[in-house]
Amino acid sequence: MKARSVIKYISQIADSKFGRIIVFTGARQTGKTTIARELFPEFEYLSIEDPISVAEYKKLTASQWKLMYPKAILDEVQKEPILIESIKSVYDQFPEVHYILLGSSQLLLLSKVRESLAGRCVIVDLFPLTLPEMQTDNFDQQIIHSCFQKLLTEPDAPVEFLPSFIMDKRMAEKQRAWEYYCKFGGYPALTDSSLTDEERYIWLDQYVRTYLERDVRDLTSFRDLQPFIKLQHATALLTSTVVNASSLANHAGLNVKTVQRYIQYMDLSYQTITLPAWSRNQTKKLVKAPKIHFLDNGVLQAVLQKRGGMTGAEFESLIVSEIYKQAKTLQITAKFYHLRIQGGREIDLLIETPKGYFAFEIKITDKVNKNDIRHFNNLEEILDKPLIHSLVLTNDPSTITFADKITAVNAAMFLG
């Protein structure tokens, strides 16, 4: 087991008066069940996928729930929404009960949770492992925050980086985690050291198949998965690009509304992240279309049936998704955008915080040059808050300071 940043947050919630119902949601195999059972060993574990047991759970009154299961973990609860009503009833009648609800579908789970448990629960998103989490050896080990996480949590502190990744005392472990992440992504099951690379590739192939056969069917009640599979593959080929629903529709042989709905399904099942375009300043001719990124590079490679090698677009998605996960696991208040001005100027990732913005350009290059920072020029004039810092993330081991607030940093050093 690896340590998880979100555990501290969950523990704090559980000890508060707001923690009587905690909802874990996230993609399959992100560790929801493992974390719940590890943190709450005294809770009864109830699997909602067992049809015989579920039939009995559905018959229980609030008093019987309180008597038999005053503290319980309900796994895959989105499959039986009526049980959420039962939990609401027992919660309202008995102040001593505590429940953990687990589910892998935002659409089915959260719509029901918001209807029935509004004001009664705290929702926690669980993502695949981050690079700092990958470098731990057990559940209780302290996680060392990445340079990015320190930058995000201490925006007023001076921005200082080592002159080169080679000078980083933790370079070997960071590089090892980085190379693994680039090949297999961040799903916890794959970090088992007894697995061979071939077994990891097989696991990812099966994961994609299970996602299609279970989550997508749950979301959409499809009879024919082929149109969705075509759209999934087309989206994987176009990861990190501005979404053109018409182009995707033509490629997959679907209509535009269906494409938009399928993209929403991929976001809601934690397979992709859709970055909205930043467009607050109406004086500029900004592209308004969103960008789509696959959340896990291992899954992306499995969808594309690839092994080894990475395009610049795939590298960008890998970086954006890691930054997104690292911010989310710390419960940081931040909004994520891309920015593109008609004519070609673009910022790959723009993070808005209460203090201001961080801007990122992402390049797969091994050697940074001044041309790589050209899109940062006069960026602050467009934005409505201060620009805290602009960074170019690459494979170049050297750190290069181009200006007071513009730095090129090795991605593995910055995020590891």
N, C-alpha and C positions, 0 to 999 in steps of 0.2 A: 504493500500500500504506500501511496505517496501522501505527503502532507498537503492540505488544501487551504488556501487563503480564506475561503469563505467560512471555515469552521469557527473562527473567532466571532464572526458576525452572528452566526446561527446560535452559538452558545450565549451571547449577550441577549439575543431576542428571547431565547427559551427561559432565561432567568427573569424576564420582565413581565409585567402584567399583560403585555400585548402578545405574548408568546404561547397562548393556550392552543392556537391552531397555527401551524407553520406549513406552508405549501411549497414543496420542492418541485420545480419543473425544469425540463431540459431535455436534450436529445437522449435517445437510448444509450446505455453504456457509459454515461458520464459520471457514474458513481453515486447516484441518488440513494439507492437502497443501502449500499455499503456505508455511506456517511450517516444515514439515519440510524442504522442498527448499531454503528460504532458509538455515536453520540448519545443514543437513548436506549441502552441495553435493557432497561427495566420495562420498556414498552412492549406490548404484545404485537407481533408482526402478523398482519392479515393480508394475504394475497388475493386480490380481486379477480385474478385470472383463473382461480379455481371455481368452476361453475357450481359444484355441490355446496361448497362453503358459502359462496355468494348468495345462493338462494336462501340460506339460513340467516345471513347477515341482514338481508332485506326485510326479514320478518320481525327484527328486534324493535322494541319500543325504546324510547329515550331512557326510561328507567332501567331497562335491561342492558342497554349500552353502558350506562353508568355503573351498573353492578358487575357486568362481565368484562368490559373493556374500558375502564376509566382512563387508561393511557394506552394508546395504540398507534401503530404505523399502518396506514392503508396504502398498499402499493397498486399502481395502475388504476387509481380511483376514477379516472375519466371514463373508464369503460362502463361504470354503473353510476351515472349522475344522481340517481335517487339516493345513494348513500351519502352524498354531500348534504342533501336535505336532512337526513338522519343526524349527521354530525352537527348541523346547525341547531336542530331541536335539542339535542343533549347539551350542547354548549350553552344555549340560552337558559336551560333549566338547572344546570349543575355547575357551579363555579370551579369545582375541583378537577374537572376533566381536562385532559390534554391530548391533542392529536397531531400527528404528522401525516400529511397527504402527499403522495408521490404520483407524478404523471409525466408522460413524455409528449403530450400534445397540448400546446398552448391554446389552440382554438377550442378544443372540446373541454379541456380542464378549466381554463381561465374564464371562459364565458360563463360557465356554471358557477365558478367560484365568485365571480363578480356579482352575479345575480343573488346568490344565496348567502355568501359569507362576507359581503362588503362590510368593512369595519370590524370584522371578527378575526381576521387572519393576516399574516405577513407572508408575502410571496418571495421566494428565493430562487433565482435562476442558477442552474449549475451548467458549466461549460466544460469542454475537454481541458486537459491539463495545460497550464501555462509553462513557459520555459523555467522560471524559478521553481515551480512545483516539481517539474521533472527531475530537478537536481537533488531532491530529497530522497531518503531511503526508507522512511517510515512515517506513519500517521502523525506522530508526536514531534517530529523534527521541526525546528524553527526554519521558516522560509526566509531567505535573504532576498529582499526586494531588488528588482532590477533598477538600472539607472533611470529608465523611463518612469517607473513607479515612484521613485524618489523625486523626480522632476515634477510629477503630477501632484504629489502630496505636499511638496514644499516649493510652490511656484515663486515665492519671494527670495529663496536662497540663491546664492551665486551659482551659475551653471558651470560646472567644472568636469572635464573628461580627461582621462589619461591620454597622453600623446599618441599612443598606439595600443591596439588590442594585445600586442605581444607583451606589453608591460603589465597587463592585468594578471594578478596573482591567481585568479580563478579561471584563467584562459582555457586550460585543458578541460575542465568540467563544463564550462559554458559552451565550448566548441563541440564537445561530445553530445551535449543535449541538443544543440543547434542542428548538427548533422542528422541525428535521429529524427528530430521534428520535421526536417525537410523531406525525409523519406517516408515517415509513417504517421505524421500528425500527432495529436495529443490525447487519443483515447486511452484511458487508464489501463484497460486489459492488455494492451499491446506492450506495456512497459515490463511485463513479466520476463525476467532475464532468461528463463528456461526456453522461451520461444525462439525458433529460428526465423530468419527473415522471410523465408517462404511461408511459414505459418502465419506471420503477420500479414502478408499480402492476401492469403486466403481468407483471413479474418475480415479484412477490409472489403473484399469482394462479397462475402456473406453478409456483412453489415449493410451494404448498399441494397442487396436483395431483400433483407429483412425489413429495411426501411420502406421499400416499395410495397412489400406484401402486407405490412402491418400498419405503419403510420399513415401512409398515403391512402390506403383503403379505409382506415378509420376516419380520416379527414373528409374524404370525398365520396365514399361508397362507389368507387369506380368499378365498372364491369371489365373495361379494357384499359390496361395500364400503358399500352404502347404509346399513345399520344403524350402522356406525362413523361415517359422514359425518353422520348425524342427531345422534349423540351428540356429535361434535366441535362441531357448530353450537350445540347446546343448552348445552354447556360454555362456549363463547365468549360466549353471551348472559349466562351466569351467572358470568363471571370475577369473582374477588375475593369470592365469596359462600361461605358454609359449604356444604359438599357434602352434599346429601341424595340418596343413591343411589336411593331409592324414587321421589322426584319426577322425577329424571332418567330413570329407567327408564320411567315413565309417559309422559313427554314424547317419548322416542325409540322407544317401543314395544318395549322390551327387558326382560329380567329383571334383577334387582338384581345378581346375580353377574357377569353379562355387563358391566353398567355399571362395576362395580368393576374388572374386568379391563381394559376399554378405557381407563379413567382411568390405570391403571398403565402401559399401552402409551404413552399420551401423555407421561407423566413420563419413561419410559425412552428415549423418542426425542427428548427435550429440547424438547418443545413446551409443556409446562406444568410448574409447580412446585406441589407439594402441601404446604401448610404444616400441620403437625400442631398440634393444640390443646395449649396448655400446661396441664397438669393435675396438677402435682406435689403441690399443696396439697389434701389430701382434705377439709379442713374447709369449703371453699367449693363452692357448686353451680355447677361450671364446665361449659360446653358442650364435649363431647369430639370433636365432628365436625371434620374438617380443612377448610381453605379451599383453593381451587384458583385459581391465577393463570396466565394465558398468559405465557410467557417473553418473547415479542417482540410489541410492539404492532403492528408492520407486518403480521405474520402474522395476528394477531387481527383486524385490519381486513379483511384479505383473506378470511378465513373468513366474516366477517359481510357481505362485499361492501359495505363502507363506504368512503367517502372524505371525510375532514374531520369535525370535531366529535368530542367525547369525553364520555362519561358519567362520573359520579363513580366508578363501579366500575372502568371502564377506566383512569381516572387512577390509582386505587389500584394496580391490577396493574402499570401502567407503572413506578410508583415502586418497588414491592416487587421487581420483577424486576431493576431497575437496581441497587438496593442489594445484592441477592443476587449479581449478577454481579461487582460491584465488590469484594465481600468474597472471593468465590471466586477471582478472578484474582490476588489477593494471597496466596492460600494461608493465609488467616486461619482460626484455630480458632474457629468460631462455629456455633451452632445457631439455627435460625429457627423461630419459632412465631407463632401468633395466640392471643389470649386473649379469651374471652367468658364472662361470668358470666350465668347465667339471670336474665332480667329486663331485658336490653338493654345492660348495660355491656360495652364491648369495647375492646381494644387491637388496632389493625390489624396491627402487626408488633412482635414482641418478639425481640430478638437476645440470646442468652446467650453470654457470653465467659468465659474463666477468671476475670476480674476482677469480673464482674457483668453487669447487663442494660442494654440500651438499649431504650427504648420509643418507638414511633412512632404518631402519628395522622396520617392522610393526608386532606386536604381539597382539593377542586378550587377552592375559593373564592378570590376576589381580595382578600378583606378578612377578616382573622382577628379573632375576638372571644373573650372569656373563656369562652364556652360551649364552644368547641372543645377546651378542656383539661380538661373536667369528668371524663373517664374516667381521668385521671391521679391523681385524688384518692385518697390512701391506698393507692396501688398497691404501694408497698414493703412494706406489711403482708402482702400476699398472697405475695410472692416469697420465695425461699429464699436469695437472694444480694443484695448491694447493688444499688440502682438507680442506675447511673452518671449517666444523663441521659435526660430525656423530651423529645421533639421533635414539633412539629406542622409538617408539610411542606405548603406551599400555593403558590398563584400570587401571593400578596401580596408585593410587593417589599420591604416593611418587615420588619425583624427586631424581634420583641417578646419581651422577657424577662418572663415572668409570675411566676416564682419562681426560687429559687437553682438548681434543676435542671430547669426547664421553660422551653423556648424555642420560639418559632415562627419558622421560617426559610423563605425562598423556596426552592423545590425545585431550580430551575435553578442557583441560586448554590451550594446545599449539595452537589449531586451533579455539577456541571460542573467 
